[in-house]
């Protein structure tokens, strides 16, 4: 059936429909990079889907706290930097980094399979998987007591 919009689970691409010259709906390729934001457990995340070589890459980032300078609070700075060292990984998975603005940030990148089409289902599924793998890092931060639940939205650098 030619005019069917949804067949299967959810094949409609993000920003994937346009009006054709005849007035009908047509599929179009999503514009990359695709930027989006959301809040999860009181933390504001920024997501970007981009193309690198032959595959799509999902990058997530969240600004968690400002890291004080040593002159402001030496003990707190040392404790926050120890959280960064605790998540220092030489591979995939979520990591904590110190931004150029002296902020503690959570970052993660996921390379999608080479033949993956960017659909709403793929975006939600991969974002959820990334968040679930970040849960242990966020739990470590919560257990440290160094960061209060988010009450203000910080602007993370690009993931």
DSSP file (Angstrom, degrees, kcal/mol; ACC not computed):
  #  RESIDUE AA STRUCTURE BP1 BP2  ACC     N-H-->O    O-->H-N    N-H-->O    O-->H-N    TCO  KAPPA ALPHA  PHI   PSI    X-CA   Y-CA   Z-CA
    1    1 A X    >         0   0    0      0, 0.0     3,-1.2     0, 0.0     0, 0.0   0.000 360.0 360.0 360.0 115.7    0.0    0.0    0.0
    2    2 A X  T 3   +     0   0    0      1,-0.3     0, 0.0     3,-0.0     0, 0.0   0.806 360.0  50.3 -67.3 -34.9    1.8    3.1   -1.2
    3    3 A X  T 3  S+     0   0    0     21,-0.0     2,-0.4     2,-0.0    -1,-0.3   0.318  78.1 121.6 -91.7  10.6    0.2    5.7    1.1
    4    4 A X    <   -     0   0    0     -3,-1.2     3,-0.1     1,-0.2     0, 0.0  -0.613  40.8-171.3 -76.2 124.4    0.9    3.7    4.3
    5    5 A X        +     0   0    0     -2,-0.4     2,-0.5     1,-0.2    -1,-0.2   0.866  69.8  38.9 -84.0 -38.5    3.1    5.8    6.7
    6    6 A X        +     0   0    0      4,-0.1     2,-0.4     5,-0.1    -1,-0.2  -0.945  58.4 165.0-123.1 116.2    3.8    3.2    9.4
    7    7 A X        -     0   0    0     -2,-0.5     4,-0.3    -3,-0.1     2,-0.2  -0.997  64.2  -4.9-126.2 128.7    4.6   -0.4    8.6
    8    8 A X  S    S-     0   0    0     -2,-0.4     3,-0.0     1,-0.2    -2,-0.0  -0.644 120.6 -30.3  89.0-151.9    6.2   -2.5   11.4
    9    9 A X  S    S-     0   0    0     -2,-0.2    -1,-0.2     1,-0.1    -3,-0.0   0.983 118.7 -40.2 -71.3 -59.5    7.2   -1.0   14.7
   10   10 A X        +     0   0    0     -3,-0.2   111,-0.7     1,-0.0   110,-0.2  -0.361  63.3 163.5-169.9  80.6    8.2    2.6   13.7
   11   11 A X        +     0   0    0     -4,-0.3     2,-0.5   108,-0.1    -5,-0.1   0.487  40.0 116.0 -86.2  -0.8   10.0    3.0   10.4
   12   12 A X        -     0   0    0      1,-0.1   108,-1.2   107,-0.1   109,-0.2  -0.556  64.9-131.6 -72.9 121.0    9.4    6.8   10.1
   13   13 A X  B >   -A  119   0A   0     -2,-0.5     3,-2.1   106,-0.2   106,-0.2  -0.302  29.9 -89.2 -69.9 154.2   12.8    8.5   10.3
   14   14 A X  T 3  S-     0   0    0    104,-0.9    -1,-0.1     1,-0.3    17,-0.1  -0.467 116.1  -4.8 -60.5 130.0   13.3   11.5   12.5
   15   15 A X  T 3  S+     0   0    0     -2,-0.2    -1,-0.3     1,-0.1    16,-0.1   0.846 102.3 138.9  49.5  36.6   12.4   14.5   10.4
   16   16 A X    <   +     0   0    0     -3,-2.1    12,-2.1    11,-0.1     2,-0.4   0.357  38.4  76.8 -97.5   4.8   12.0   12.0    7.6
   17   17 A X  E     +B   27   0B   0     10,-0.3     2,-0.3    -4,-0.2    10,-0.2  -0.928  48.3 167.5-120.0 142.6    8.9   13.2    5.9
   18   18 A X  E     -B   26   0B   0      8,-2.8     8,-3.0    -2,-0.4     2,-0.6  -0.932  39.7-101.5-140.8 164.8    8.4   16.0    3.5
   19   19 A X  E     -B   25   0B   0     -2,-0.3     6,-0.2     6,-0.2     5,-0.1  -0.804  38.8-142.3 -92.5 125.3    5.7   17.2    1.1
   20   20 A X    >   -     0   0    0      4,-3.8     3,-1.8    -2,-0.6    -1,-0.0  -0.183  30.5 -95.1 -78.4 175.3    6.4   16.3   -2.5
   21   21 A X  T 3  S+     0   0    0      1,-0.3    -1,-0.1     2,-0.1    -2,-0.0   0.760 126.9  53.7 -64.2 -24.6    5.7   18.4   -5.5
   22   22 A X  T 3  S-     0   0    0      2,-0.1    -1,-0.3     1,-0.0     3,-0.1   0.409 121.8-106.9 -89.5   2.9    2.4   16.5   -6.0
   23   23 A X  S <  S+     0   0    0     -3,-1.8    -2,-0.1     1,-0.3     2,-0.1   0.326  81.6 123.4  90.6  -8.4    1.3   17.2   -2.4
   24   24 A X        -     0   0    0     -5,-0.1    -4,-3.8     1,-0.1     2,-0.3  -0.371  69.2 -96.7 -82.4 165.1    2.0   13.7   -1.1
   25   25 A X  E     -B   19   0B   0     -6,-0.2     2,-0.3    -3,-0.1    -6,-0.2  -0.641  42.6-177.2 -82.9 137.6    4.3   12.7    1.7
   26   26 A X  E     -B   18   0B   0     -8,-3.0    -8,-2.8    -2,-0.3     2,-0.2  -0.960  26.1-114.8-131.9 150.6    7.8   11.5    0.8
   27   27 A X  E     -B   17   0B   0     -2,-0.3     2,-0.3   -10,-0.2   -10,-0.3  -0.594  33.1-176.7 -81.4 145.9   10.6   10.2    2.9
   28   28 A X        -     0   0    0    -12,-2.1     2,-0.1    -2,-0.2   -15,-0.1  -0.963  33.2 -94.4-137.9 158.3   13.8   12.3    3.1
   29   29 A X        -     0   0    0     -2,-0.3     2,-0.0     1,-0.1   -12,-0.0  -0.443  46.8-106.3 -70.9 142.4   17.1   11.7    4.7
   30   30 A X        -     0   0    0     -2,-0.1     2,-0.6    88,-0.1   -15,-0.1  -0.374  33.1-112.9 -67.4 149.6   17.5   13.2    8.2
   31   31 A X        -     0   0    0    -17,-0.1     2,-0.3   -16,-0.1    -1,-0.1  -0.746  44.9-116.5 -85.5 122.6   19.7   16.2    8.5
   32   32 A X  S    S+     0   0    0     -2,-0.6    18,-0.1     2,-0.1     2,-0.1  -0.847  90.8  48.5-110.2 147.5   22.9   15.4   10.5
   33   33 A X  S    S-     0   0    0     16,-0.7     2,-0.6    -2,-0.3    17,-0.2   0.456  77.1-163.8 -74.6 145.2   24.1   16.3   13.0
   34   34 A X  E     -C   49   0C   0     15,-2.5    15,-2.5    -2,-0.1     2,-0.4  -0.886   5.7-162.9 -99.5 119.7   20.8   15.8   14.8
   35   35 A X  E     +C   48   0C   0     -2,-0.6     2,-0.3    13,-0.2    13,-0.2  -0.838  16.5 159.9-107.5 141.1   20.8   17.5   18.2
   36   36 A X  E     -C   47   0C   0     11,-2.4    11,-3.6    -2,-0.4     2,-0.3  -0.980  18.7-155.0-152.4 160.6   18.3   16.8   21.0
   37   37 A X  E     +C   46   0C   0     -2,-0.3     2,-0.3     9,-0.2     9,-0.2  -0.960  15.4 162.7-138.0 156.3   18.1   17.2   24.8
   38   38 A X  E     -C   45   0C   0      7,-1.8     7,-3.5    -2,-0.3     2,-0.4  -0.974  31.4-117.5-162.4 166.1   16.2   15.6   27.6
   39   39 A X  E     +C   44   0C   0     -2,-0.3     2,-0.4     5,-0.2     5,-0.2  -0.947  25.8 179.4-115.8 136.3   16.2   15.2   31.4
   40   40 A X  E >  S-C   43   0C   0      3,-2.8     3,-1.5    -2,-0.4    -2,-0.0  -0.972  70.9 -16.6-139.4 121.2   16.7   11.9   33.2
   41   41 A X  T 3  S-     0   0    0     -2,-0.4   109,-0.2     1,-0.3     3,-0.1   0.865 129.1 -50.3  52.3  42.7   16.7   11.6   37.0
   42   42 A X  T 3  S+     0   0    0      1,-0.2     2,-0.5   107,-0.1    -1,-0.3   0.526 116.2 113.0  79.7   5.5   17.2   15.3   37.5
   43   43 A X  E <   -C   40   0C   0     -3,-1.5    -3,-2.8   106,-0.1     2,-0.5  -0.945  61.9-136.7-115.1 131.0   20.1   15.6   35.1
   44   44 A X  E     -C   39   0C   0     -2,-0.5    19,-0.5    19,-0.3     2,-0.3  -0.744  24.1-164.9 -87.4 125.3   19.9   17.4   31.7
   45   45 A X  E     -C   38   0C   0     -7,-3.5    -7,-1.8    -2,-0.5     2,-0.4  -0.831  12.4-152.9-111.5 148.2   21.5   15.6   28.8
   46   46 A X  E     -CD  37  61C   0     15,-2.8    15,-2.1    -2,-0.3     2,-0.4  -0.982  16.9-166.9-116.0 131.4   22.5   16.8   25.4
   47   47 A X  E     -CD  36  60C   0    -11,-3.6   -11,-2.4    -2,-0.4     2,-0.4  -0.929   8.2-174.2-121.4 146.0   22.6   14.2   22.6
   48   48 A X  E     -CD  35  59C   0     11,-2.4    11,-2.8    -2,-0.4     2,-0.5  -0.994   9.4-161.3-138.0 129.8   24.0   14.4   19.1
   49   49 A X  E     +CD  34  58C   0    -15,-2.5   -15,-2.5    -2,-0.4   -16,-0.7  -0.961  27.3 162.1-108.0 124.3   23.8   11.9   16.3
   50   50 A X  E     - D   0  57C   0      7,-2.3     7,-3.1    -2,-0.5     2,-0.5  -0.859  38.6-111.1-134.9 168.9   26.4   12.4   13.6
   51   51 A X  E     - D   0  56C   0     -2,-0.3     2,-0.5     5,-0.2     5,-0.2  -0.913  28.6-179.6-106.0 127.7   28.0   10.5   10.8
   52   52 A X  E >   - D   0  55C   0      3,-2.7     3,-1.8    -2,-0.5     2,-0.3  -0.977  63.6 -47.6-127.2 116.7   31.6    9.4   11.2
   53   53 A X  T 3  S-     0   0    0     -2,-0.5    -2,-0.0     1,-0.2     0, 0.0  -0.450 124.4 -16.9  58.7-117.6   33.1    7.5    8.3
   54   54 A X  T 3  S+     0   0    0     -2,-0.3     2,-0.3    -3,-0.1    -1,-0.2   0.244 125.3  59.5-103.9  13.4   30.5    4.8    7.4
   55   55 A X  E <  S-D   52   0C   0     -3,-1.8    -3,-2.7    60,-0.1     2,-0.3  -0.927  77.1-108.0-141.2 163.5   28.4    4.7   10.5
   56   56 A X  E     -D   51   0C   0     57,-0.4    56,-3.0    -2,-0.3     2,-0.4  -0.675  29.7-156.3 -87.4 144.3   26.2    6.8   12.8
   57   57 A X  E     -DE  50 111C   0     -7,-3.1    -7,-2.3    -2,-0.3     2,-0.6  -0.990   4.0-154.0-126.0 128.3   27.6    7.8   16.2
   58   58 A X  E     -DE  49 110C   0     52,-3.1    52,-2.9    -2,-0.4     2,-0.4  -0.897  14.9-171.9-100.0 122.2   25.4    8.7   19.2
   59   59 A X  E     -DE  48 109C   0    -11,-2.8   -11,-2.4    -2,-0.6     2,-0.4  -0.962   1.8-172.5-117.0 131.3   27.1   11.1   21.6
   60   60 A X  E     +DE  47 108C   0     48,-3.0    48,-2.2    -2,-0.4     2,-0.3  -0.945   6.7 173.2-121.1 144.4   25.6   11.9   25.0
   61   61 A X  E     -DE  46 107C   0    -15,-2.1   -15,-2.8    -2,-0.4     2,-0.3  -0.996  10.0-175.0-148.9 150.5   26.8   14.5   27.5
   62   62 A X  E     - E   0 106C   0     44,-2.0    44,-2.7    -2,-0.3     2,-0.6  -0.980  23.1-135.5-146.7 132.5   25.6   16.0   30.8
   63   63 A X  E     + E   0 105C   0    -19,-0.5    91,-0.4    91,-0.4   -19,-0.3  -0.787  28.0 174.6 -84.8 123.6   27.1   18.8   32.9
   64   64 A X  E     -     0   0C   0     40,-3.3     2,-0.3    -2,-0.6    41,-0.2   0.824  51.9 -23.8-103.0 -38.6   27.0   17.6   36.5
   65   65 A X  E     - E   0 104C   0     39,-1.2    39,-3.4    82,-0.1     2,-0.5  -0.987  59.4 -98.4-167.2 161.4   28.7   20.2   38.7
   66   66 A X  E     - E   0 103C   0     -2,-0.3     2,-0.7    37,-0.3    37,-0.3  -0.793  34.7-137.6 -88.1 133.3   31.3   22.9   38.8
   67   67 A X        -     0   0    0     35,-3.1    10,-0.1    -2,-0.5    -2,-0.0  -0.829  23.3-132.0 -91.8 119.5   34.6   21.8   40.0
   68   68 A X        -     0   0    0     -2,-0.7     2,-0.1     5,-0.1    34,-0.0  -0.298  20.2-107.7 -70.3 155.2   36.0   24.4   42.4
   69   69 A X    >>  -     0   0    0      1,-0.1     4,-2.2     8,-0.0     3,-1.3  -0.402  34.0-106.1 -73.0 159.9   39.5   25.7   42.1
   70   70 A X  H 3> S+     0   0    0      1,-0.3     4,-0.6     2,-0.2     5,-0.1   0.861 121.4  56.0 -57.1 -37.4   42.0   24.6   44.8
   71   71 A X  H 34 S+     0   0    0      1,-0.2    -1,-0.3     2,-0.2     3,-0.1   0.733 110.3  46.1 -68.4 -21.5   41.9   28.0   46.4
   72   72 A X  H <4 S-     0   0    0     -3,-1.3    -2,-0.2     1,-0.2    -1,-0.2   0.903 140.2 -15.1 -85.5 -47.2   38.1   27.8   46.8
   73   73 A X  H  X  -     0   0    0     -4,-2.2     4,-2.3     1,-0.1     5,-0.2  -0.581  60.5-178.0-162.6  87.6   37.7   24.3   48.2
   74   74 A X  H  X S+     0   0    0     -4,-0.6     4,-2.2     1,-0.2     5,-0.2   0.876  84.5  49.2 -62.0 -41.7   40.8   22.0   47.9
   75   75 A X  H  > S+     0   0    0      2,-0.2     4,-2.3     1,-0.2    -1,-0.2   0.923 112.1  47.2 -67.1 -44.8   39.2   18.9   49.5
   76   76 A X  H  > S+     0   0    0      2,-0.2     4,-2.6     1,-0.2     5,-0.2   0.910 111.8  51.4 -64.4 -41.1   36.1   19.1   47.3
   77   77 A X  H  X S+     0   0    0     -4,-2.3     4,-2.6     1,-0.2     5,-0.2   0.938 110.4  48.6 -60.2 -46.7   38.2   19.6   44.1
   78   78 A X  H  X S+     0   0    0     -4,-2.2     4,-1.7     1,-0.2    -1,-0.2   0.899 112.3  49.0 -60.9 -41.3   40.3   16.5   45.0
   79   79 A X  H  X S+     0   0    0     -4,-2.3     4,-1.2     2,-0.2    -1,-0.2   0.910 112.2  47.2 -66.8 -42.1   37.2   14.4   45.7
   80   80 A X  H  X S+     0   0    0     -4,-2.6     4,-1.3     1,-0.2     3,-0.3   0.902 111.7  50.8 -66.8 -39.6   35.6   15.4   42.4
   81   81 A X  H  X S+     0   0    0     -4,-2.6     4,-1.9     1,-0.2    -1,-0.2   0.825 104.2  58.8 -66.9 -29.4   38.8   14.8   40.4
   82   82 A X  H  X S+     0   0    0     -4,-1.7     4,-1.9    -5,-0.2    -1,-0.2   0.828 100.6  56.4 -68.1 -29.7   39.0   11.3   42.1
   83   83 A X  H  X S+     0   0    0     -4,-1.2     4,-1.0    -3,-0.3    -1,-0.2   0.893 105.5  51.5 -65.4 -38.4   35.6   10.6   40.6
   84   84 A X  H >< S+     0   0    0     -4,-1.3     3,-0.8     1,-0.2    12,-0.3   0.933 110.2  48.4 -62.3 -45.2   37.1   11.3   37.1
   85   85 A X  H >< S+     0   0    0     -4,-1.9     3,-1.1     1,-0.2    -1,-0.2   0.850 105.7  59.0 -63.3 -34.6   40.0    9.0   37.8
   86   86 A X  H 3< S+     0   0    0     -4,-1.9    -1,-0.2     1,-0.2    -2,-0.2   0.748 112.1  39.3 -68.0 -23.4   37.5    6.2   39.0
   87   87 A X  T << S+     0   0    0     -4,-1.0     2,-0.7    -3,-0.8    -1,-0.2   0.268  79.7 132.6-108.6  10.5   35.8    6.3   35.6
   88   88 A X    <   +     0   0    0     -3,-1.1     2,-0.4    -4,-0.2     7,-0.1  -0.508  33.4 172.6 -68.0 108.4   38.9    6.7   33.4
   89   89 A X        -     0   0    0     -2,-0.7     2,-0.2     2,-0.1    -2,-0.1  -0.917  36.4-149.1-121.9 145.1   38.4    4.0   30.7
   90   90 A X  S    S+     0   0    0     -2,-0.4     2,-0.2     2,-0.1    -2,-0.1  -0.354  82.7  27.7-104.2  50.8   40.4    3.3   27.6
   91   91 A X  S    S-     0   0    0     -2,-0.2    -2,-0.1     1,-0.1     2,-0.1  -0.763 104.6 -27.0-169.7-143.8   37.4    2.1   25.7
   92   92 A X  S    S+     0   0    0     -2,-0.2     2,-0.1    16,-0.1    -1,-0.1  -0.392  81.5  71.1 -89.3 170.0   33.7    2.4   25.4
   93   93 A X  S    S-     0   0    0     16,-0.5    16,-0.3    -2,-0.1     2,-0.1  -0.379  85.9 -44.6 112.5 169.2   31.3    3.3   28.1
   94   94 A X        -     0   0    0     39,-0.3     2,-0.3    -2,-0.1    14,-0.2  -0.427  55.7-175.4 -73.1 145.0   30.5    6.4   30.1
   95   95 A X  E     -F  107   0C   0     12,-2.6    12,-3.0    -2,-0.1     2,-0.4  -0.966  23.1-129.4-136.9 154.9   33.3    8.6   31.5
   96   96 A X  E     -F  106   0C   0    -12,-0.3     2,-0.3    -2,-0.3    10,-0.2  -0.879  32.8-180.0-100.8 137.0   33.6   11.7   33.6
   97   97 A X  E     -F  105   0C   0      8,-2.7     8,-2.7    -2,-0.4     2,-0.6  -0.898  31.2-119.7-133.5 162.7   35.7   14.5   32.3
   98   98 A X  E     -F  104   0C   0     -2,-0.3     6,-0.2     6,-0.2     4,-0.0  -0.927  35.1-144.8-102.7 118.8   36.8   18.0   33.3
   99   99 A X    >   -     0   0    0      4,-2.9     3,-1.7    -2,-0.6     4,-0.0  -0.250  26.6-104.8 -78.7 168.8   35.6   20.5   30.8
  100  100 A X  T 3  S+     0   0    0      1,-0.3    -1,-0.1     2,-0.1    -2,-0.0   0.704 122.8  58.7 -64.4 -20.0   37.4   23.7   29.8
  101  101 A X  T 3  S-     0   0    0      2,-0.1    -1,-0.3     0, 0.0   -34,-0.1   0.152 123.9-104.8 -94.6  17.8   35.0   25.6   31.9
  102  102 A X  S <  S+     0   0    0     -3,-1.7   -35,-3.1     1,-0.2     2,-0.3   0.865  75.3 141.7  63.2  39.3   36.0   23.6   35.0
  103  103 A X  E     -E   66   0C   0    -37,-0.3    -4,-2.9    -4,-0.0     2,-0.6  -0.850  55.7-122.4-111.9 148.7   32.9   21.5   35.0
  104  104 A X  E     -EF  65  98C   0    -39,-3.4   -40,-3.3    -2,-0.3   -39,-1.2  -0.802  40.0-175.5 -86.4 120.5   32.4   17.8   35.8
  105  105 A X  E     -EF  63  97C   0     -8,-2.7    -8,-2.7    -2,-0.6     2,-0.5  -0.935  25.0-142.7-125.2 143.7   30.8   16.2   32.7
  106  106 A X  E     +EF  62  96C   0    -44,-2.7   -44,-2.0    -2,-0.4     2,-0.3  -0.898  29.7 178.8 -99.0 127.9   29.5   12.8   31.9
  107  107 A X  E     +EF  61  95C   0    -12,-3.0   -12,-2.6    -2,-0.5     2,-0.3  -0.969  10.9 170.3-134.1 148.6   30.1   11.7   28.4
  108  108 A X  E     -E   60   0C   0    -48,-2.2   -48,-3.0    -2,-0.3     2,-0.4  -0.973  11.7-163.1-155.0 141.9   29.5    8.7   26.3
  109  109 A X  E     -E   59   0C   0     -2,-0.3   -16,-0.5   -16,-0.3     2,-0.4  -0.989   3.9-170.9-127.3 137.6   29.7    7.7   22.6
  110  110 A X  E     -E   58   0C   0    -52,-2.9   -52,-3.1    -2,-0.4     2,-0.6  -0.987  13.8-147.9-129.0 122.2   28.1    4.8   20.9
  111  111 A X  E     -E   57   0C   0     -2,-0.4   -54,-0.2   -54,-0.2     2,-0.1  -0.794  20.9-143.5 -87.3 122.7   28.9    3.8   17.3
  112  112 A X        -     0   0    0    -56,-3.0   -56,-0.1    -2,-0.6     4,-0.0  -0.455  34.2 -78.8 -82.5 158.3   25.8    2.3   15.7
  113  113 A X    >   -     0   0    0     -2,-0.1     3,-2.1     1,-0.1   -57,-0.4  -0.208  45.7-111.9 -55.5 147.6   26.1   -0.6   13.2
  114  114 A X  T 3  S+     0   0    0      1,-0.3    -1,-0.1   -59,-0.1    -2,-0.1   0.793 115.1  45.1 -56.4 -33.7   27.1    0.5    9.7
  115  115 A X  T 3  S+     0   0    0    -60,-0.1     2,-0.3     2,-0.1    -1,-0.3   0.218  82.3 132.2 -98.5  16.7   23.8   -0.3    8.1
  116  116 A X    <   -     0   0    0     -3,-2.1     2,-0.4   -60,-0.1   -60,-0.1  -0.525  47.1-146.4 -74.5 128.1   21.6    1.3   10.9
  117  117 A X        -     0   0    0     -2,-0.3     2,-1.3     1,-0.0     5,-0.1  -0.744  23.5-115.8 -88.2 140.9   18.9    3.6    9.6
  118  118 A X        +     0   0    0     -2,-0.4  -104,-0.9     4,-0.1     2,-0.3  -0.648  53.9 155.3 -81.9  95.7   18.1    6.6   11.9
  119  119 A X  B  >  -A   13   0A   0     -2,-1.3     4,-2.5  -106,-0.2  -106,-0.2  -0.737  58.0-108.1-113.4 165.8   14.6    5.9   13.0
  120  120 A X  H  > S+     0   0    0   -108,-1.2     4,-2.5    -2,-0.3     5,-0.2   0.890 120.9  53.4 -59.7 -39.3   12.8    7.1   16.2
  121  121 A X  H  > S+     0   0    0   -111,-0.7     4,-2.5     2,-0.2    -1,-0.2   0.924 109.9  46.5 -62.8 -45.1   12.9    3.5   17.5
  122  122 A X  H  > S+     0   0    0      2,-0.2     4,-2.8     1,-0.2     5,-0.3   0.926 112.7  50.3 -63.1 -45.0   16.7    3.3   17.0
  123  123 A X  H  X S+     0   0    0     -4,-2.5     4,-2.1     1,-0.2     5,-0.2   0.931 114.7  42.3 -61.0 -47.4   17.2    6.7   18.6
  124  124 A X  H  X S+     0   0    0     -4,-2.5     4,-2.3     2,-0.2    -1,-0.2   0.914 116.2  49.1 -66.9 -42.8   15.1    5.9   21.7
  125  125 A X  H  X S+     0   0    0     -4,-2.5     4,-2.3    -5,-0.2    -2,-0.2   0.939 114.7  42.8 -63.3 -48.9   16.6    2.4   22.0
  126  126 A X  H  X S+     0   0    0     -4,-2.8     4,-2.1     2,-0.2    -1,-0.2   0.868 114.3  50.9 -69.0 -36.6   20.2    3.4   21.7
  127  127 A X  H  X S+     0   0    0     -4,-2.1     4,-2.4    -5,-0.3    -1,-0.2   0.916 111.0  49.1 -65.5 -42.1   19.8    6.5   24.0
  128  128 A X  H  X S+     0   0    0     -4,-2.3     4,-2.6     2,-0.2    -2,-0.2   0.915 110.2  50.8 -62.9 -43.6   18.1    4.3   26.6
  129  129 A X  H  X S+     0   0    0     -4,-2.3     4,-1.9     1,-0.2    -1,-0.2   0.904 110.7  49.4 -61.2 -41.1   20.9    1.7   26.4
  130  130 A X  H  X S+     0   0    0     -4,-2.1     4,-1.1     2,-0.2    -2,-0.2   0.913 111.4  49.0 -64.6 -42.4   23.5    4.5   26.9
  131  131 A X  H  X S+     0   0    0     -4,-2.4     4,-0.7     1,-0.2     3,-0.3   0.911 109.5  51.6 -64.3 -41.8   21.6    5.9   29.9
  132  132 A X  H >< S+     0   0    0     -4,-2.6     3,-0.6     1,-0.2     4,-0.4   0.874 109.3  49.9 -64.3 -35.9   21.4    2.5   31.5
  133  133 A X  H 3< S+     0   0    0     -4,-1.9     4,-0.3     1,-0.2     3,-0.3   0.731 109.0  54.0 -74.3 -19.4   25.1    1.9   31.1
  134  134 A X  H 3X S+     0   0    0     -4,-1.1     4,-2.5    -3,-0.3     3,-0.3   0.594  84.7  88.0 -84.0 -12.0   25.7    5.4   32.7
  135  135 A X  H <X S+     0   0    0     -4,-0.7     4,-2.5    -3,-0.6    -1,-0.2   0.863  83.9  53.7 -57.7 -39.4   23.6    4.4   35.7
  136  136 A X  H  > S+     0   0    0     -4,-0.4     4,-2.2    -3,-0.3    -1,-0.2   0.897 110.2  47.0 -64.3 -39.6   26.6    3.0   37.6
  137  137 A X  H  > S+     0   0    0     -4,-0.3     4,-2.0    -3,-0.3    -2,-0.2   0.922 113.1  48.3 -67.0 -43.8   28.6    6.2   37.1
  138  138 A X  H  X S+     0   0    0     -4,-2.5     4,-2.3     1,-0.2    -2,-0.2   0.863 110.8  51.9 -65.1 -35.0   25.6    8.3   38.2
  139  139 A X  H  X S+     0   0    0     -4,-2.5     4,-2.9    -5,-0.2    -1,-0.2   0.906 107.1  53.0 -65.1 -41.7   25.2    6.0   41.3
  140  140 A X  H  X S+     0   0    0     -4,-2.2     4,-1.4     1,-0.2    -2,-0.2   0.907 110.7  47.4 -58.5 -42.5   28.9    6.5   42.1
  141  141 A X  H  X>S+     0   0    0     -4,-2.0     4,-0.8     2,-0.2     5,-0.7   0.920 112.2  48.9 -65.4 -44.2   28.4   10.2   42.1
  142  142 A X  H ><5S+     0   0    0     -4,-2.3     3,-0.8     1,-0.2    -2,-0.2   0.910 110.9  50.4 -63.2 -42.1   25.2   10.0   44.2
  143  143 A X  H 3<5S+     0   0    0     -4,-2.9    -1,-0.2     1,-0.2    -2,-0.2   0.794 101.9  62.6 -66.7 -27.6   26.9    7.8   46.8
  144  144 A X  H 3<5S-     0   0    0     -4,-1.4    -1,-0.2    -5,-0.2    -2,-0.2   0.785  93.6-145.0 -68.6 -25.6   29.9   10.2   47.0
  145  145 A X  T <<5 +     0   0    0     -4,-0.8    -3,-0.1    -3,-0.8    -2,-0.1   0.578  67.7 115.7  72.0   8.4   27.5   12.9   48.3
  146  146 A X      < +     0   0    0     -5,-0.7     2,-0.5     1,-0.2    -4,-0.1   0.693  68.3  50.0 -83.8 -19.2   29.6   15.5   46.4
  147  147 A X  S    S-     0   0    0     -6,-0.6    -2,-0.2    -5,-0.1    -1,-0.2  -0.973  75.5-145.3-127.0 121.3   26.9   16.5   44.0
  148  148 A X        -     0   0    0     -2,-0.5     3,-0.1     1,-0.2    -2,-0.0  -0.424  46.1 -76.5 -74.6 156.7   23.5   17.5   45.2
  149  149 A X        -     0   0    0      1,-0.1    -1,-0.2    -2,-0.1  -107,-0.1  -0.238  66.3 -87.0 -51.9 143.6   20.5   16.7   42.9
  150  150 A X        +     0   0    0   -109,-0.2    -1,-0.1     1,-0.2     3,-0.1  -0.301  54.4 161.1 -60.4 127.1   20.3   19.0   40.0
  151  151 A X        +     0   0    0      1,-0.2     2,-0.3    -3,-0.1    -1,-0.2   0.515  68.0  42.4-118.5 -17.5   18.4   22.2   40.7
  152  152 A X  S    S-     0   0    0      0, 0.0     2,-0.6     0, 0.0    -1,-0.2  -0.938  84.0-117.7-126.9 153.4   19.8   24.2   37.8
  153  153 A X        -     0   0    0     -2,-0.3     2,-0.3    -3,-0.1   -89,-0.1  -0.809  27.9-161.8 -92.4 120.2   20.5   23.2   34.2
  154  154 A X        -     0   0    0     -2,-0.6     2,-0.8   -91,-0.4   -91,-0.4  -0.685  21.5-119.8 -93.9 154.6   24.2   23.5   33.3
  155  155 A X        -     0   0    0     -2,-0.3   -93,-0.1   -93,-0.1     2,-0.1  -0.847  27.6-150.1 -98.6 108.1   25.2   23.6   29.6
  156  156 A X        -     0   0    0     -2,-0.8     3,-0.1   -95,-0.2     2,-0.1  -0.396  20.0-111.7 -72.5 153.2   27.4   20.6   28.7
  157  157 A X        -     0   0    0      1,-0.2  -111,-0.1   -95,-0.1    -1,-0.1  -0.359  59.8 -65.0 -71.8 166.2   30.0   21.0   26.0
  158  158 A X              0   0    0      1,-0.2    -1,-0.2    -2,-0.1   -98,-0.1  -0.297 360.0 360.0 -55.2 132.0   29.3   19.0   22.9
  159  159 A X              0   0    0   -100,-0.2   -99,-0.2   -98,-0.1    -1,-0.2   0.509 360.0 360.0 -61.1 360.0   29.5   15.3   23.9
